[in-house]
Amino acid sequence: MRSVASALAAGIFDVVLERLLRHYRLSGEIVARCAALRPTDLVLDVGGGTGGVSARIAGAVRAVIVLEPNAALAERGRGRFVRSHFVRGDGTRLPVRDASVDVVLLVEVLHHILDADAVLRESARVLRPGGRILIEEVEFVGAMGSIARRLERWIFQGVWPRDREGLCADLVRFGMRPTVLEEEGFVILAASGRTR
């Protein structure tokens, strides 16, 4: 019974993000526009849910791996987006070798993670020299931001511990060179500081 409920919840999640919020299309366009993708890239989509965002770029790169801790979301994605490979796992302990990935996507995921530093550290660890981390996040500012932040915490146990400047400082601490590409919400592309 629990697996049926989980599958139903995953389906609702998928439909809301795709059809109601148009998240997959909008964020997929941001990734395609900002991540400087190459046909040889191996892309790791951390906390990618059903893979709807990274599915938009799967045909433009060598491979996409979607890492998702929720079994129902990963299973739904497996059934929908066959060009992506789904792995269950936790962003704080990426099941990937050091220096093996060209692009790490963190699309609206950091505000769901209690230990965002661990995710950033792990993302930097798995990047090849010259690799990139693309972070897309919402900014919870003003009166509406305050309401959204409360809803996020209540519904998803979300926490957003830092502002854009703090996140950039953390990326530098992990050996990255961050650049803010878009200001609304925000998109940060952080290039690996390693050359070998």
N, CA, C and O of each residue as an XYZ file, in Angstrom:
784
protein
N       0.814     -1.194      0.000
C       0.000      0.000      0.000
C       0.859      1.259      0.000
O       0.543      2.238     -0.676
N       1.958      1.222      0.773
C       2.834      2.388      0.853
C       3.468      2.700     -0.501
O       3.610      3.868     -0.863
N       3.855      1.650     -1.262
C       4.485      1.894     -2.565
C       3.483      2.492     -3.552
O       3.866      3.289     -4.408
N       2.221      2.122     -3.447
C       1.184      2.713     -4.300
C       1.029      4.194     -3.969
O       0.936      5.029     -4.868
N       1.000      4.516     -2.678
C       0.880      5.911     -2.254
C       2.105      6.710     -2.700
O       1.970      7.852     -3.141
N       3.293      6.123     -2.590
C       4.516      6.803     -3.015
C       4.511      7.053     -4.518
O       4.899      8.130     -4.972
N       4.074      6.064     -5.286
C       3.995      6.215     -6.742
C       2.989      7.294     -7.120
O       3.234      8.088     -8.028
N       1.855      7.322     -6.421
C       0.842      8.342     -6.679
C       1.396      9.736     -6.352
O       1.210     10.675     -7.126
N       2.065      9.867     -5.222
C       2.662     11.152     -4.836
C       3.712     11.583     -5.859
O       3.792     12.763     -6.200
N       4.518     10.639     -6.351
C       5.528     10.959     -7.363
C       4.869     11.440     -8.648
O       5.363     12.365     -9.294
N       3.761     10.818     -9.019
C       3.029     11.240    -10.215
C       2.481     12.647    -10.067
O       2.561     13.453    -10.994
N       1.928     12.940     -8.904
C       1.388     14.283     -8.650
C       2.521     15.307     -8.678
O       2.389     16.370     -9.286
N       3.627     14.986     -8.024
C       4.819     15.842     -8.008
C       5.244     16.162     -9.438
O       5.485     17.319     -9.781
N       5.333     15.135    -10.255
C       5.770     15.265    -11.640
C       4.821     16.161    -12.443
O       5.267     17.054    -13.163
N       3.527     15.923    -12.318
C       2.537     16.701    -13.063
C       2.548     18.166    -12.624
O       2.485     19.065    -13.462
N       2.628     18.406    -11.329
C       2.646     19.790    -10.832
C       3.868     20.526    -11.378
O       3.743     21.647    -11.871
N       5.048     19.906    -11.293
C       6.259     20.574    -11.766
C       6.256     20.762    -13.278
O       6.712     21.789    -13.780
N       5.750     19.784    -13.996
C       5.795     19.861    -15.454
C       4.683     20.721    -16.036
O       4.943     21.611    -16.845
N       3.470     20.463    -15.636
C       2.334     21.121    -16.288
C       1.898     22.403    -15.600
O       1.631     23.405    -16.263
N       1.825     22.380    -14.293
C       1.319     23.549    -13.575
C       2.384     24.644    -13.449
O       2.128     25.806    -13.765
N       3.565     24.270    -12.990
C       4.629     25.254    -12.770
C       5.573     25.420    -13.965
O       6.351     26.373    -14.013
N       5.506     24.498    -14.924
C       6.384     24.482    -16.107
C       7.866     24.478    -15.719
O       8.720     24.970    -16.458
N       8.145     23.919    -14.557
C       9.506     23.893    -14.018
C      10.474     23.172    -14.946
O      11.580     23.663    -15.173
N      10.089     22.018    -15.489
C      11.011     21.255    -16.322
C      11.435     22.060    -17.544
O      12.618     22.109    -17.880
N      10.481     22.682    -18.199
C      10.804     23.452    -19.402
C      11.654     24.678    -19.046
O      12.692     24.912    -19.665
N      11.219     25.453    -18.057
C      11.925     26.683    -17.706
C      13.340     26.410    -17.194
O      14.297     27.037    -17.649
N      13.473     25.485    -16.260
C      14.801     25.171    -15.723
C      15.656     24.450    -16.753
O      16.870     24.649    -16.790
N      15.050     23.620    -17.587
C      15.794     22.966    -18.671
C      16.386     23.984    -19.623
O      17.510     23.817    -20.096
N      15.633     25.043    -19.908
C      16.148     26.115    -20.767
C      17.304     26.851    -20.100
O      18.275     27.215    -20.763
N      17.202     27.071    -18.793
C      18.287     27.734    -18.059
C      19.546     26.869    -18.108
O      20.637     27.382    -18.359
N      19.407     25.582    -17.874
C      20.556     24.681    -17.911
C      21.180     24.691    -19.300
O      22.398     24.815    -19.431
N      20.353     24.562    -20.341
C      20.872     24.536    -21.710
C      21.590     25.850    -22.050
O      22.607     25.841    -22.743
N      21.066     26.962    -21.568
C      21.621     28.287    -21.879
C      22.888     28.582    -21.072
O      23.795     29.243    -21.578
N      22.964     28.112    -19.850
C      24.011     28.565    -18.931
C      25.116     27.562    -18.623
O      26.179     27.973    -18.159
N      24.922     26.289    -18.855
C      25.888     25.290    -18.378
C      27.059     25.048    -19.317
O      27.940     24.249    -18.996
N      27.096     25.715    -20.471
C      28.198     25.546    -21.433
C      28.416     24.065    -21.747
O      29.533     23.554    -21.667
N      27.326     23.393    -22.105
C      27.363     21.942    -22.346
C      28.110     21.599    -23.633
O      28.074     22.334    -24.619
N      28.789     20.449    -23.580
C      29.488     19.914    -24.750
C      28.991     18.492    -25.000
O      28.547     17.824    -24.065
N      29.059     18.021    -26.237
C      28.565     16.663    -26.550
C      29.282     15.556    -25.787
O      28.741     14.459    -25.648
N      30.488     15.821    -25.290
C      31.256     14.803    -24.564
C      31.013     14.818    -23.062
O      31.589     14.004    -22.339
N      30.169     15.729    -22.577
C      29.975     15.897    -21.137
C      29.193     14.764    -20.490
O      28.212     14.265    -21.041
N      29.654     14.371    -19.305
C      28.902     13.517    -18.399
C      28.296     14.441    -17.356
O      29.015     15.146    -16.647
N      26.960     14.434    -17.264
C      26.231     15.350    -16.389
C      25.638     14.574    -15.226
O      25.009     13.535    -15.426
N      25.835     15.076    -14.005
C      25.248     14.505    -12.800
C      24.218     15.485    -12.264
O      24.558     16.601    -11.872
N      22.954     15.064    -12.249
C      21.844     15.892    -11.775
C      21.518     15.455    -10.354
O      20.807     14.472    -10.146
N      22.050     16.200     -9.365
C      21.916     15.836     -7.959
C      20.551     16.280     -7.438
O      20.176     17.445     -7.569
N      19.814     15.338     -6.845
C      18.474     15.639     -6.355
C      17.531     15.944     -7.497
O      16.642     16.787     -7.372
N      17.722     15.263     -8.607
C      17.007     15.556     -9.851
C      15.576     15.082     -9.913
O      14.929     15.252    -10.947
N      15.048     14.492     -8.845
C      13.648     14.058     -8.849
C      13.382     13.039     -9.935
O      14.051     12.008    -10.005
N      12.409     13.323    -10.781
C      12.061     12.409    -11.874
C      12.923     12.644    -13.109
O      12.758     11.963    -14.121
N      13.842     13.607    -13.031
C      14.752     13.855    -14.147
C      14.182     14.739    -15.235
O      14.748     14.820    -16.325
N      13.079     15.400    -14.962
C      12.426     16.215    -15.979
C      13.255     17.379    -16.485
O      13.144     17.753    -17.653
N      14.085     17.960    -15.628
C      14.933     19.077    -16.063
C      16.077     18.554    -16.917
O      16.274     19.027    -18.037
N      16.831     17.591    -16.413
C      17.999     17.103    -17.149
C      17.613     16.324    -18.403
O      18.431     16.177    -19.311
N      16.387     15.825    -18.465
C      15.926     15.148    -19.690
C      15.950     16.107    -20.871
O      16.110     15.680    -22.015
N      15.793     17.399    -20.605
C      15.792     18.408    -21.670
C      17.150     18.534    -22.354
O      17.227     19.012    -23.486
N      18.226     18.112    -21.682
C      19.563     18.243    -22.264
C      20.206     16.887    -22.564
O      21.342     16.836    -23.033
N      19.494     15.793    -22.299
C      20.074     14.452    -22.446
C      20.581     14.171    -23.863
O      21.577     13.466    -24.026
N      19.925     14.700    -24.874
C      20.359     14.467    -26.252
C      21.557     15.299    -26.664
O      22.147     15.047    -27.715
N      21.933     16.294    -25.852
C      23.022     17.203    -26.202
C      24.347     16.836    -25.541
O      25.370     17.458    -25.825
N      24.341     15.823    -24.657
C      25.545     15.440    -23.922
C      25.764     13.933    -24.031
O      24.889     13.200    -24.494
N      26.933     13.484    -23.603
C      27.252     12.051    -23.666
C      26.305     11.232    -22.803
O      25.779     10.214    -23.252
N      26.081     11.672    -21.556
C      25.201     10.926    -20.656
C      24.734     11.814    -19.519
O      25.412     12.766    -19.130
N      23.552     11.481    -18.990
C      22.992     12.152    -17.823
C      22.726     11.100    -16.749
O      22.075     10.087    -17.004
N      23.235     11.352    -15.553
C      22.941     10.517    -14.391
C      22.108     11.368    -13.442
O      22.527     12.459    -13.053
N      20.938     10.877    -13.072
C      20.079     11.562    -12.123
C      20.236     10.858    -10.778
O      19.932      9.672    -10.656
N      20.708     11.585     -9.776
C      20.856     11.050     -8.430
C      19.679     11.543     -7.607
O      19.486     12.750     -7.457
N      18.889     10.617     -7.071
C      17.669     10.981     -6.346
C      17.496     10.050     -5.146
O      17.526      8.830     -5.307
N      17.314     10.611     -3.939
C      17.135      9.761     -2.763
C      15.755      9.118     -2.663
O      15.606      8.087     -2.008
N      14.745      9.707     -3.300
C      13.377      9.204     -3.199
C      13.143      8.113     -4.244
O      13.200      8.380     -5.445
N      12.881      6.889     -3.790
C      12.723      5.748     -4.688
C      11.576      5.928     -5.676
O      11.708      5.579     -6.849
N      10.460      6.465     -5.216
C       9.297      6.625     -6.098
C       9.570      7.635     -7.209
O       9.164      7.421     -8.351
N      10.256      8.733     -6.886
C      10.587      9.720     -7.911
C      11.563      9.139     -8.937
O      11.400      9.336    -10.141
N      12.580      8.420     -8.448
C      13.549      7.805     -9.358
C      12.868      6.777    -10.257
O      13.160      6.711    -11.451
N      11.978      5.988     -9.706
C      11.273      4.970    -10.495
C      10.379      5.608    -11.556
O      10.331      5.143    -12.695
N       9.685      6.650    -11.187
C       8.851      7.353    -12.170
C       9.722      7.925    -13.293
O       9.371      7.822    -14.468
N      10.850      8.524    -12.930
C      11.762      9.066    -13.934
C      12.301      7.999    -14.859
O      12.409      8.219    -16.066
N      12.645      6.837    -14.307
C      13.133      5.713    -15.111
C      12.129      5.328    -16.192
O      12.502      4.990    -17.315
N      10.850      5.386    -15.833
C       9.804      5.026    -16.784
C       9.529      6.105    -17.817
O       8.997      5.806    -18.886
N       9.874      7.333    -17.531
C       9.574      8.454    -18.438
C      10.748      8.883    -19.297
O      10.577      9.172    -20.481
N      11.932      8.928    -18.720
C      13.072      9.532    -19.398
C      14.172      8.485    -19.596
O      15.114      8.399    -18.808
N      14.039      7.714    -20.633
C      14.906      6.553    -20.847
C      16.334      6.920    -21.243
O      17.223      6.071    -21.169
N      16.574      8.153    -21.658
C      17.938      8.561    -22.021
C      18.774      8.907    -20.793
O      19.991      9.056    -20.896
N      18.139      9.034    -19.647
C      18.852      9.337    -18.405
C      19.003      8.061    -17.584
O      18.150      7.174    -17.628
N      20.085      7.985    -16.846
C      20.342      6.849    -15.958
C      20.026      7.303    -14.530
O      20.521      8.342    -14.093
N      19.218      6.545    -13.808
C      18.792      6.933    -12.459
C      19.511      6.108    -11.405
O      19.623      4.887    -11.519
N      19.998      6.797    -10.375
C      20.698      6.170     -9.266
C      20.092      6.714     -7.979
O      19.911      7.923     -7.835
N      19.779      5.826     -7.048
C      19.332      6.286     -5.729
C      20.556      6.675     -4.937
O      21.548      5.948     -4.903
N      20.478      7.816     -4.307
C      21.618      8.233     -3.508
C      21.402      9.589     -2.884
O      20.396     10.262     -3.112
N      22.370      9.959     -2.099
C      22.337     11.153     -1.282
C      23.406     12.122     -1.772
O      24.557     11.729     -1.967
N      23.036     13.385     -1.974
C      23.977     14.386     -2.455
C      25.116     14.693     -1.504
O      26.125     15.269     -1.911
N      24.971     14.316     -0.244
C      26.053     14.567      0.713
C      27.134     13.489      0.655
O      28.205     13.646      1.239
N      26.849     12.392     -0.053
C      27.807     11.292     -0.259
C      27.608     10.765     -1.671
O      26.990      9.719     -1.869
N      28.132     11.493     -2.652
C      27.897     11.122     -4.045
C      28.575      9.790     -4.379
O      29.769      9.623     -4.129
N      27.821      8.847     -4.939
C      28.380      7.537     -5.286
C      29.104      7.578     -6.631
O      28.813      6.797     -7.536
N      30.056      8.510     -6.737
C      30.761      8.769     -7.987
C      32.242      8.958     -7.665
O      32.594      9.536     -6.637
N      33.107      8.462     -8.560
C      34.558      8.605     -8.357
C      35.000     10.069     -8.404
O      34.336     10.910     -9.010
N      36.110     10.355     -7.766
C      36.726     11.677     -7.841
C      36.999     12.025     -9.296
O      37.354     11.157    -10.092
N      36.831     13.296     -9.640
C      37.202     13.844    -10.946
C      36.656     13.011    -12.112
O      37.389     12.699    -13.051
N      35.365     12.651    -12.050
C      34.787     11.800    -13.094
C      33.613     12.427    -13.834
O      33.098     11.826    -14.777
N      33.178     13.614    -13.435
C      31.973     14.245    -13.985
C      32.346     15.608    -14.567
O      33.179     16.323    -14.011
N      31.720     15.961    -15.694
C      31.980     17.260    -16.324
C      31.084     18.369    -15.784
O      31.527     19.505    -15.619
N      29.823     18.039    -15.510
C      28.860     19.044    -15.054
C      28.028     18.450    -13.930
O      27.508     17.340    -14.047
N      27.905     19.198    -12.837
C      26.992     18.845    -11.744
C      25.862     19.860    -11.766
O      26.108     21.066    -11.741
N      24.625     19.380    -11.811
C      23.455     20.246    -11.739
C      22.889     20.202    -10.326
O      22.676     19.129     -9.762
N      22.649     21.376     -9.766
C      21.967     21.524     -8.477
C      20.805     22.484     -8.735
O      20.869     23.669     -8.409
N      19.751     21.943     -9.326
C      18.610     22.759     -9.761
C      17.548     22.746     -8.673
O      16.863     21.746     -8.463
N      17.426     23.872     -7.989
C      16.459     24.045     -6.908
C      16.497     22.880     -5.917
O      15.466     22.335     -5.524
N      17.716     22.522     -5.533
C      17.884     21.403     -4.614
C      18.518     21.815     -3.284
O      18.208     21.225     -2.250
N      19.394     22.811     -3.294
C      20.126     23.144     -2.068
C      19.213     23.570     -0.932
O      19.534     23.334      0.232
N      18.084     24.193     -1.243
C      17.198     24.634     -0.158
C      16.421     23.469      0.471
O      15.665     23.677      1.420
N      16.599     22.256     -0.044
C      15.976     21.067      0.547
C      16.955     20.284      1.421
O      16.567     19.301      2.053
N      18.209     20.707      1.463
C      19.265     19.900      2.073
C      19.776     20.569      3.347
O      20.136     21.747      3.347
N      19.801     19.804      4.418
C      20.286     20.344      5.692
C      21.776     20.647      5.651
O      22.211     21.664      6.190
N      22.566     19.781      5.021
C      24.014     19.963      4.978
C      24.445     20.344      3.562
O      25.060     19.547      2.854
N      24.114     21.570      3.160
C      24.451     22.042      1.810
C      25.960     22.076      1.595
O      26.427     21.861      0.476
N      26.732     22.343      2.652
C      28.192     22.337      2.510
C      28.695     20.988      2.028
O      29.588     20.927      1.182
N      28.136     19.907      2.553
C      28.555     18.568      2.135
C      28.243     18.346      0.655
O      29.035     17.729     -0.057
N      27.103     18.839      0.191
C      26.741     18.690     -1.226
C      27.707     19.485     -2.100
O      28.144     18.996     -3.142
N      28.040     20.695     -1.689
C      28.984     21.500     -2.465
C      30.373     20.862     -2.476
O      31.028     20.814     -3.518
N      30.820     20.377     -1.326
C      32.128     19.719     -1.225
C      32.168     18.482     -2.125
O      33.130     18.277     -2.864
N      31.125     17.666     -2.057
C      31.055     16.460     -2.883
C      30.986     16.796     -4.365
O      31.610     16.126     -5.188
N      30.226     17.838     -4.708
C      30.115     18.245     -6.111
C      31.473     18.672     -6.650
O      31.839     18.312     -7.770
N      32.219     19.433     -5.864
C      33.564     19.840     -6.282
C      34.487     18.628     -6.397
O      35.327     18.575     -7.295
N      34.341     17.665     -5.504
C      35.198     16.468     -5.525
C      35.032     15.666     -6.800
O      36.019     15.181     -7.353
N      33.798     15.514     -7.284
C      33.562     14.630     -8.432
C      33.827     15.304     -9.776
O      33.836     14.635    -10.809
N      34.043     16.621     -9.776
C      34.279     17.333    -11.037
C      35.652     17.039    -11.614
O      36.648     16.987    -10.893
N      35.689     16.849    -12.922
C      36.960     16.778    -13.640
C      37.568     18.182    -13.673
O      36.848     19.166    -13.496
N      38.876     18.290    -13.896
C      39.464     19.617    -14.095
C      38.718     20.329    -15.231
O      38.473     19.745    -16.287
N      38.366     21.583    -14.999
C      37.602     22.332    -15.991
C      36.106     22.068    -15.947
O      35.354     22.618    -16.751
N      35.665     21.222    -15.006
C      34.234     20.918    -14.880
C      33.464     22.093    -14.313
O      34.049     23.071    -13.847
N      32.131     21.986    -14.357
C      31.272     23.074    -13.910
C      30.159     22.570    -13.006
O      29.634     21.472    -13.191
N      29.809     23.393    -12.025
C      28.618     23.174    -11.203
C      27.630     24.264    -11.598
O      27.971     25.447    -11.573
N      26.424     23.882    -11.958
C      25.385     24.863    -12.242
C      24.364     24.797    -11.117
O      23.761     23.754    -10.864
N      24.183     25.929    -10.448
C      23.231     26.028     -9.342
C      22.119     26.968     -9.767
O      22.370     28.117    -10.130
N      20.895     26.477     -9.719
C      19.739     27.341     -9.918
C      18.946     27.282     -8.622
O      18.599     26.199     -8.152
N      18.662     28.431     -8.051
C      17.909     28.493     -6.805
C      16.940     29.657     -6.815
O      17.134     30.645     -7.524
N      15.915     29.526     -6.031
C      14.997     30.629     -5.782
C      15.581     31.454     -4.648
O      16.355     30.950     -3.835
N      15.209     32.713     -4.601
C      15.582     33.538     -3.457
C      14.311     33.914     -2.741
O      13.391     34.479     -3.332
N      14.265     33.600     -1.472
C      13.092     33.883     -0.650
C      13.273     35.257     -0.017
O      13.761     35.367      1.108
N      12.877     36.308     -0.742
C      13.047     37.667     -0.239
C      11.696     38.370     -0.151
O      10.737     37.984     -0.820
N      11.636     39.402      0.679
C      10.422     40.201      0.821
C       9.306     39.440      1.522
O       9.517     38.353      2.059
N       8.113     40.033      1.506
C       6.954     39.443      2.192
C       6.562     38.104      1.564
O       6.304     37.135      2.277
N       6.516     38.050      0.228
C       6.164     36.789     -0.435
C       7.246     35.736     -0.194
O       6.952     34.549     -0.060
N       8.489     36.183     -0.142
C       9.580     35.258      0.137
C       9.469     34.656      1.523
O       9.769     33.480      1.726
N       9.038     35.464      2.473
C       8.857     34.983      3.835
C       7.777     33.902      3.880
O       7.941     32.878      4.543
N       6.682     34.138      3.174
C       5.598     33.143      3.095
C       6.094     31.882      2.402
O       5.861     30.772      2.880
N       6.783     32.058      1.267
C       7.304     30.906      0.523
C       8.290     30.101      1.366
O       8.282     28.870      1.328
N       9.139     30.794      2.126
C      10.114     30.102      2.980
C       9.403     29.261      4.036
O       9.801     28.126      4.300
N       8.347     29.815      4.641
C       7.581     29.059      5.647
C       6.913     27.840      5.012
O       6.948     26.747      5.577
N       6.305     28.026      3.841
C       5.677     26.898      3.151
C       6.713     25.831      2.793
O       6.471     24.636      2.965
N       7.846     26.268      2.302
C       8.925     25.346      1.934
C       9.351     24.519      3.139
O       9.528     23.305      3.032
N       9.516     25.172      4.286
C       9.916     24.439      5.491
C       8.827     23.481      5.938
O       9.120     22.361      6.357
N       7.580     23.905      5.856
C       6.471     23.086      6.320
C       6.227     21.889      5.397
O       6.069     20.765      5.872
N       6.194     22.119      4.102
C       5.870     21.048      3.149
C       7.066     20.139      2.890
O       6.935     18.915      2.917
N       8.228     20.733      2.639
C       9.379     19.947      2.182
C      10.513     19.876      3.193
O      11.574     19.335      2.882
N      10.318     20.406      4.389
C      11.388     20.485      5.379
C      12.592     21.228      4.800
O      13.738     20.952      5.157
N      12.317     22.169      3.908
C      13.376     22.917      3.240
C      14.047     23.910      4.168
O      13.426     24.465      5.074
N      15.301     24.114      3.925
C      16.060     25.120      4.649
C      16.918     25.852      3.631
O      17.567     25.220      2.797
N      16.929     27.151      3.691
C      17.809     27.896      2.790
C      18.728     28.720      3.665
O      18.368     29.811      4.106
N      19.929     28.189      3.918
C      20.788     28.767      4.936
C      21.612     29.972      4.499
O      22.210     30.629      5.350
N      21.668     30.289      3.208
C      22.586     31.347      2.797
C      22.020     32.161      1.644
O      21.117     31.734      0.925
N      22.579     33.329      1.502
C      22.230     34.175      0.371
C      23.199     33.881     -0.777
O      24.108     33.062     -0.649
N      22.989     34.547     -1.865
C      23.808     34.354     -3.069
C      25.292     34.593     -2.791
O      26.140     33.809     -3.219
N      25.607     35.677     -2.074
C      27.010     35.998     -1.786
C      27.637     34.930     -0.895
O      28.784     34.538     -1.106
N      26.889     34.460      0.098
C      27.395     33.413      0.976
C      27.654     32.115      0.226
O      28.639     31.422      0.484
N      26.760     31.792     -0.703
C      26.950     30.583     -1.507
C      28.186     30.706     -2.387
O      28.957     29.755     -2.513
N      28.379     31.874     -2.998
C      29.581     32.084     -3.817
C      30.847     31.952     -2.965
O      31.832     31.360     -3.406
N      30.822     32.500     -1.751
C      31.979     32.386     -0.858
C      32.257     30.919     -0.523
O      33.413     30.499     -0.475
N      31.201     30.147     -0.292
C      31.389     28.723     -0.006
C      31.976     27.994     -1.210
O      32.841     27.133     -1.051
N      31.516     28.329     -2.403
C      32.061     27.693     -3.608
C      33.551     27.980     -3.752
O      34.319     27.093     -4.124
N      33.960     29.201     -3.463
C      35.385     29.550     -3.502
C      36.153     28.708     -2.488
O      37.250     28.227     -2.771
N      35.575     28.538     -1.324
C      36.209     27.729     -0.267
C      36.443     26.292     -0.727
O      37.385     25.637     -0.279
N      35.578     25.802     -1.629
C      35.715     24.430     -2.139
C      36.470     24.378     -3.470
O      36.385     23.396     -4.207
N      37.209     25.455     -3.765
C      38.081     25.445     -4.939
C      37.408     25.785     -6.251
O      37.936     25.480     -7.321
N      36.246     26.414     -6.180
C      35.498     26.755     -7.395
C      35.629     28.245     -7.692
O      35.963     29.043     -6.817
N      35.356     28.602     -8.955
C      35.323     30.004     -9.380
C      33.893     30.330     -9.804
O      33.522     30.088    -10.953
N      33.082     30.880     -8.887
C      31.668     31.122     -9.206
C      31.426     32.424     -9.963
O      32.121     33.421     -9.767
N      30.419     32.382    -10.834
C      29.944     33.554    -11.557
C      28.429     33.549    -11.496
O      27.803     32.546    -11.837
N      27.827     34.649    -11.069
C      26.366     34.757    -11.071
C      25.951     35.121    -12.490
O      26.339     36.166    -13.011
N      25.157     34.248    -13.112
C      24.761     34.442    -14.503
C      23.410     35.118    -14.650
O      23.195     35.893    -15.582
N      22.513     34.827    -13.744
C      21.179     35.417    -13.808
C      20.778     35.818    -12.406
O      21.090     35.123    -11.438
N      20.092     36.927    -12.297
C      19.785     37.508    -11.001
C      18.411     37.111    -10.461
O      18.241     37.041     -9.244
N      17.438     36.851    -11.312
C      16.083     36.563    -10.839
C      16.070     35.163    -10.248
O      16.401     34.193    -10.930
N      15.679     35.052     -8.950
C      16.087     33.846     -8.254
C      17.583     33.970     -8.317
O      18.111     35.016     -7.942
N      18.278     32.991     -8.757
C      19.640     33.173     -9.233
C      20.154     31.904     -9.862
O      19.707     30.802     -9.543
N      21.101     32.077    -10.761
C      21.809     30.988    -11.406
C      23.287     31.289    -11.238
O      23.757     32.375    -11.576
N      24.007     30.321    -10.715
C      25.450     30.452    -10.544
C      26.114     29.328    -11.320
O      25.737     28.164    -11.188
N      27.092     29.678    -12.118
C      27.926     28.691    -12.766
C      29.280     28.776    -12.082
O      29.908     29.835    -12.069
N      29.730     27.666    -11.517
C      31.004     27.641    -10.818
C      31.930     26.691    -11.551
O      31.633     25.504    -11.689
N      33.045     27.209    -12.017
C      34.024     26.395    -12.736
C      35.025     25.824    -11.742
O      35.369     26.461    -10.746
N      35.480     24.622    -12.030
C      36.480     23.983    -11.188
C      37.773     24.782    -11.231
O      38.194     25.243    -12.292
N      38.393     24.942    -10.081
C      39.678     25.623    -10.015
C      40.845     24.707    -10.328
O      41.976     25.166    -10.490
N      40.568     23.386    -10.415
C      41.651     22.430    -10.677
C      41.990     22.406    -12.155
O      41.115     22.556    -13.008
N      43.263     22.217    -12.450
C      43.677     22.100    -13.835
C      44.166     20.690    -14.163
O      44.365     20.376    -15.336
N      44.362     19.845    -13.174
C      44.765     18.445    -13.406
C      44.010     17.524    -12.498
O      44.210     16.311    -12.544
